[in-house]
């Protein structure tokens, strides 16, 4: 992540008139500026701020904020109203990676092509960084100044908290540890990843929509269905590239899940069937958007991108 102090308002705002690559790049630049600005504004020690920036830096694709911005546009909204939501979901994601990499968890040395936080700094700092990023996410949602109503902000905070906690990401992580060395059914694997990976993806889509004043319940239901299928598609593709890619491309150790004897879609289905499953889930996600017009095109493009990516 660049430490350029350029504000998001000085950058081109993601819009529906952009080509897909341009839209994705605009979202990434915008969220990078928001992340750095949020961390830089914290009255924290210099070393802690440096470690927080390190945790959010690197070659991350920013899928979750991309989903939030695309969801906001899909319901006829603006990216400006979505800035806090997009930043918050990425902060939660970054915090989860910092803790996930710790020796007590996955004990990984590389993340996004650079040393993990506990390697670049130390374990105590990594724990504090994760704690600080998580707290900052909710601080941003609570203090949103872009015209999002207090009722909507409360709904967004509740949705993100549920997605990040025992009913979501953390609960899925617990199931992941319990599953090491244990044969899993497809249903069990989908439940685990629906929590561990899918909950935050669903929250990203939901928060993007909730940041806009006129989003209907019907739109939220359709977006939830889209996100549920997409979250599973994301994990299937993750399992595939963890095996077929290499450490340099991934930016993290290749084959880490299978090496840790964790159940994956590849171990359960095989490579060809897993590829077919990812494509099927992506098409189901796109089908959930049938009542949306061309404003949902970035969400459709994201579904295709997620199952075609190489890292």
BELWOJO-V522423 format. One record per pair of residues at least 24 apart in sequence whose ideal C-beta (glycine too) atoms are under 8 Angstrom apart, sorted by the first residue. I is the first residue (numbers start at 1). J is the second residue. D is the distance in whole Angstrom. If there is no record, write none. Layout:
# BELWOJO-V522423
i:I j:J d:D
i:I j:J d:D
This chain:
# BELWOJO-V522423
i:1 j:32 d:5
i:1 j:35 d:6
i:1 j:36 d:6
i:1 j:53 d:7
i:1 j:56 d:5
i:1 j:57 d:4
i:1 j:58 d:7
i:1 j:60 d:8
i:2 j:32 d:6
i:2 j:33 d:8
i:2 j:36 d:7
i:3 j:36 d:6
i:3 j:53 d:7
i:4 j:33 d:7
i:4 j:36 d:7
i:5 j:36 d:7
i:5 j:37 d:8
i:5 j:40 d:8
i:6 j:33 d:6
i:7 j:33 d:6
i:7 j:37 d:7
i:8 j:33 d:5
i:8 j:34 d:6
i:8 j:37 d:8
i:8 j:83 d:6
i:13 j:79 d:5
i:13 j:80 d:7
i:14 j:69 d:6
i:14 j:73 d:8
i:14 j:79 d:5
i:14 j:298 d:8
i:15 j:73 d:8
i:15 j:79 d:8
i:16 j:73 d:6
i:16 j:294 d:7
i:16 j:295 d:6
i:16 j:297 d:7
i:16 j:298 d:7
i:20 j:298 d:7
i:20 j:301 d:5
i:20 j:305 d:8
i:23 j:298 d:6
i:23 j:301 d:8
i:24 j:66 d:6
i:24 j:305 d:8
i:27 j:62 d:6
i:27 j:65 d:6
i:27 j:66 d:5
i:27 j:69 d:5
i:27 j:70 d:8
i:27 j:79 d:8
i:27 j:86 d:8
i:28 j:61 d:8
i:28 j:62 d:5
i:28 j:66 d:8
i:30 j:69 d:8
i:30 j:79 d:7
i:30 j:83 d:8
i:30 j:86 d:8
i:31 j:62 d:5
i:31 j:65 d:4
i:31 j:86 d:6
i:31 j:87 d:6
i:31 j:90 d:6
i:32 j:62 d:8
i:34 j:83 d:6
i:34 j:86 d:7
i:34 j:87 d:4
i:35 j:87 d:6
i:35 j:90 d:6
i:35 j:91 d:7
i:35 j:94 d:8
i:38 j:87 d:6
i:38 j:91 d:7
i:38 j:136 d:6
i:38 j:140 d:6
i:39 j:136 d:7
i:42 j:132 d:7
i:42 j:136 d:7
i:44 j:132 d:7
i:47 j:121 d:8
i:47 j:125 d:7
i:48 j:125 d:7
i:48 j:128 d:6
i:48 j:129 d:7
i:48 j:132 d:7
i:51 j:117 d:6
i:51 j:120 d:7
i:51 j:121 d:5
i:51 j:125 d:5
i:51 j:126 d:7
i:51 j:128 d:8
i:51 j:129 d:5
i:52 j:129 d:5
i:52 j:132 d:6
i:52 j:133 d:6
i:54 j:114 d:7
i:54 j:117 d:6
i:54 j:120 d:6
i:54 j:121 d:7
i:55 j:94 d:5
i:55 j:95 d:8
i:55 j:97 d:7
i:55 j:98 d:5
i:55 j:117 d:5
i:55 j:129 d:5
i:55 j:130 d:8
i:55 j:133 d:6
i:56 j:90 d:7
i:56 j:91 d:8
i:56 j:94 d:5
i:56 j:133 d:7
i:57 j:112 d:7
i:57 j:114 d:7
i:58 j:111 d:7
i:58 j:112 d:3
i:58 j:113 d:6
i:58 j:114 d:5
i:58 j:251 d:7
i:59 j:112 d:5
i:59 j:113 d:5
i:59 j:251 d:6
i:60 j:94 d:8
i:60 j:112 d:5
i:61 j:309 d:7
i:61 j:311 d:8
i:62 j:90 d:6
i:63 j:201 d:8
i:63 j:204 d:8
i:63 j:234 d:7
i:63 j:302 d:7
i:63 j:306 d:7
i:64 j:89 d:4
i:64 j:90 d:6
i:64 j:93 d:5
i:64 j:200 d:6
i:64 j:201 d:7
i:64 j:204 d:4
i:65 j:89 d:6
i:65 j:90 d:5
i:65 j:204 d:7
i:66 j:298 d:8
i:66 j:302 d:6
i:67 j:201 d:7
i:67 j:204 d:4
i:67 j:205 d:5
i:67 j:208 d:7
i:67 j:227 d:7
i:67 j:230 d:8
i:67 j:299 d:7
i:67 j:302 d:6
i:68 j:204 d:5
i:68 j:205 d:7
i:68 j:207 d:6
i:68 j:208 d:4
i:68 j:211 d:8
i:69 j:208 d:6
i:69 j:298 d:8
i:70 j:208 d:7
i:70 j:296 d:8
i:70 j:298 d:4
i:70 j:299 d:5
i:70 j:302 d:6
i:71 j:204 d:7
i:71 j:205 d:5
i:71 j:206 d:8
i:71 j:207 d:8
i:71 j:208 d:3
i:71 j:209 d:5
i:71 j:223 d:6
i:71 j:299 d:7
i:72 j:208 d:4
i:72 j:209 d:7
i:72 j:211 d:6
i:72 j:212 d:6
i:73 j:295 d:6
i:73 j:296 d:8
i:73 j:298 d:6
i:74 j:208 d:8
i:74 j:209 d:7
i:74 j:219 d:8
i:74 j:223 d:7
i:74 j:289 d:7
i:74 j:292 d:6
i:74 j:295 d:5
i:74 j:296 d:4
i:74 j:298 d:7
i:74 j:299 d:5
i:75 j:209 d:5
i:75 j:212 d:5
i:75 j:214 d:7
i:75 j:215 d:5
i:75 j:216 d:8
i:75 j:219 d:5
i:75 j:223 d:8
i:75 j:295 d:8
i:76 j:212 d:7
i:76 j:214 d:7
i:76 j:295 d:6
i:77 j:208 d:8
i:77 j:209 d:8
i:77 j:211 d:7
i:77 j:212 d:3
i:77 j:213 d:8
i:77 j:214 d:8
i:77 j:215 d:7
i:78 j:212 d:7
i:80 j:146 d:6
i:81 j:146 d:5
i:81 j:147 d:6
i:81 j:148 d:6
i:81 j:211 d:5
i:81 j:212 d:6
i:81 j:213 d:8
i:82 j:207 d:8
i:82 j:208 d:5
i:82 j:211 d:5
i:82 j:212 d:7
i:83 j:146 d:6
i:84 j:140 d:5
i:84 j:141 d:6
i:84 j:143 d:8
i:84 j:144 d:4
i:84 j:146 d:7
i:84 j:148 d:7
i:84 j:211 d:7
i:85 j:141 d:7
i:85 j:156 d:6
i:85 j:204 d:8
i:85 j:207 d:4
i:85 j:208 d:6
i:85 j:210 d:7
i:85 j:211 d:5
i:86 j:204 d:8
i:86 j:207 d:8
i:86 j:208 d:7
i:87 j:137 d:8
i:87 j:140 d:6
i:88 j:137 d:4
i:88 j:138 d:7
i:88 j:140 d:5
i:88 j:141 d:5
i:88 j:156 d:8
i:88 j:160 d:6
i:88 j:207 d:7
i:89 j:137 d:7
i:89 j:160 d:7
i:89 j:200 d:6
i:89 j:203 d:6
i:89 j:204 d:4
i:89 j:207 d:6
i:91 j:133 d:5
i:91 j:134 d:7
i:91 j:136 d:6
i:91 j:137 d:4
i:91 j:140 d:7
i:92 j:133 d:7
i:92 j:134 d:6
i:92 j:137 d:5
i:92 j:160 d:7
i:92 j:163 d:8
i:92 j:164 d:5
i:92 j:169 d:8
i:92 j:200 d:6
i:92 j:203 d:8
i:93 j:200 d:6
i:94 j:133 d:5
i:95 j:129 d:8
i:95 j:130 d:4
i:95 j:131 d:8
i:95 j:133 d:4
i:95 j:134 d:5
i:95 j:137 d:7
i:96 j:130 d:8
i:96 j:164 d:8
i:96 j:169 d:6
i:96 j:200 d:8
i:98 j:126 d:5
i:98 j:129 d:5
i:98 j:130 d:4
i:98 j:133 d:7
i:99 j:126 d:7
i:99 j:127 d:7
i:99 j:130 d:4
i:100 j:173 d:7
i:101 j:126 d:7
i:102 j:126 d:6
i:102 j:127 d:7
i:105 j:173 d:8
i:106 j:256 d:7
i:106 j:260 d:7
i:108 j:252 d:6
i:108 j:253 d:6
i:108 j:256 d:7
i:109 j:253 d:7
i:110 j:247 d:7
i:110 j:251 d:7
i:110 j:252 d:5
i:110 j:253 d:6
i:111 j:251 d:7
i:111 j:252 d:6
i:112 j:251 d:5
i:112 j:252 d:7
i:113 j:248 d:8
i:113 j:251 d:4
i:114 j:251 d:8
i:134 j:164 d:7
i:146 j:211 d:8
i:147 j:213 d:8
i:148 j:211 d:6
i:148 j:213 d:8
i:149 j:213 d:7
i:152 j:210 d:5
i:152 j:211 d:7
i:152 j:213 d:8
i:155 j:210 d:6
i:156 j:207 d:5
i:156 j:210 d:5
i:156 j:211 d:7
i:159 j:203 d:5
i:159 j:206 d:5
i:159 j:207 d:6
i:159 j:210 d:7
i:160 j:203 d:5
i:160 j:207 d:6
i:162 j:199 d:8
i:162 j:203 d:8
i:163 j:199 d:4
i:163 j:200 d:5
i:163 j:202 d:7
i:163 j:203 d:4
i:164 j:199 d:8
i:164 j:200 d:7
i:164 j:203 d:8
i:167 j:195 d:8
i:167 j:199 d:8
i:168 j:195 d:6
i:168 j:199 d:3
i:168 j:200 d:7
i:168 j:203 d:8
i:169 j:195 d:7
i:169 j:196 d:6
i:169 j:197 d:8
i:169 j:199 d:5
i:169 j:200 d:5
i:171 j:195 d:5
i:171 j:196 d:8
i:172 j:196 d:3
i:172 j:197 d:7
i:172 j:198 d:8
i:172 j:199 d:7
i:176 j:262 d:7
i:179 j:262 d:7
i:179 j:263 d:5
i:180 j:260 d:7
i:180 j:261 d:6
i:180 j:262 d:6
i:181 j:261 d:5
i:182 j:263 d:7
i:183 j:263 d:7
i:184 j:263 d:4
i:184 j:268 d:7
i:186 j:268 d:6
i:186 j:269 d:8
i:189 j:263 d:6
i:189 j:264 d:8
i:189 j:265 d:7
i:189 j:268 d:6
i:190 j:232 d:6
i:193 j:231 d:7
i:193 j:232 d:6
i:193 j:235 d:4
i:194 j:228 d:7
i:194 j:231 d:6
i:194 j:232 d:7
i:196 j:235 d:8
i:197 j:231 d:6
i:197 j:234 d:6
i:197 j:235 d:5
i:197 j:238 d:7
i:198 j:227 d:7
i:198 j:228 d:6
i:198 j:231 d:3
i:198 j:232 d:6
i:198 j:234 d:8
i:198 j:235 d:7
i:199 j:231 d:7
i:201 j:227 d:6
i:201 j:230 d:6
i:201 j:231 d:4
i:201 j:234 d:6
i:202 j:227 d:4
i:202 j:228 d:6
i:202 j:231 d:6
i:205 j:230 d:8
i:205 j:299 d:8
i:218 j:291 d:8
i:219 j:292 d:8
i:222 j:288 d:5
i:222 j:289 d:7
i:222 j:291 d:6
i:222 j:292 d:7
i:223 j:288 d:8
i:225 j:285 d:8
i:225 j:288 d:4
i:226 j:285 d:5
i:226 j:286 d:8
i:226 j:288 d:4
i:226 j:289 d:6
i:226 j:299 d:7
i:226 j:303 d:8
i:227 j:285 d:8
i:229 j:281 d:5
i:229 j:282 d:7
i:229 j:284 d:4
i:229 j:285 d:4
i:229 j:288 d:7
i:230 j:281 d:7
i:230 j:282 d:7
i:230 j:285 d:4
i:230 j:302 d:8
i:230 j:303 d:6
i:230 j:306 d:7
i:232 j:281 d:5
i:233 j:278 d:5
i:233 j:281 d:4
i:233 j:282 d:5
i:233 j:285 d:6
i:233 j:303 d:7
i:233 j:306 d:6
i:233 j:307 d:5
i:234 j:306 d:5
i:235 j:265 d:7
i:236 j:265 d:5
i:236 j:274 d:6
i:236 j:277 d:5
i:236 j:278 d:4
i:236 j:281 d:7
i:236 j:307 d:8
i:237 j:278 d:5
i:237 j:306 d:6
i:237 j:307 d:5
i:237 j:309 d:7
i:239 j:264 d:4
i:239 j:265 d:4
i:239 j:266 d:5
i:239 j:274 d:7
i:240 j:265 d:7
i:240 j:266 d:6
i:240 j:271 d:7
i:240 j:274 d:6
i:240 j:275 d:6
i:240 j:278 d:7
i:241 j:309 d:7
i:241 j:310 d:6
i:241 j:311 d:6
i:243 j:271 d:7
i:244 j:271 d:8
i:245 j:310 d:6
i:245 j:311 d:6
i:249 j:310 d:6
i:249 j:311 d:5
i:250 j:311 d:5
i:251 j:311 d:7
i:278 j:307 d:4
i:279 j:307 d:6
i:281 j:307 d:8
i:282 j:306 d:7
i:282 j:307 d:5
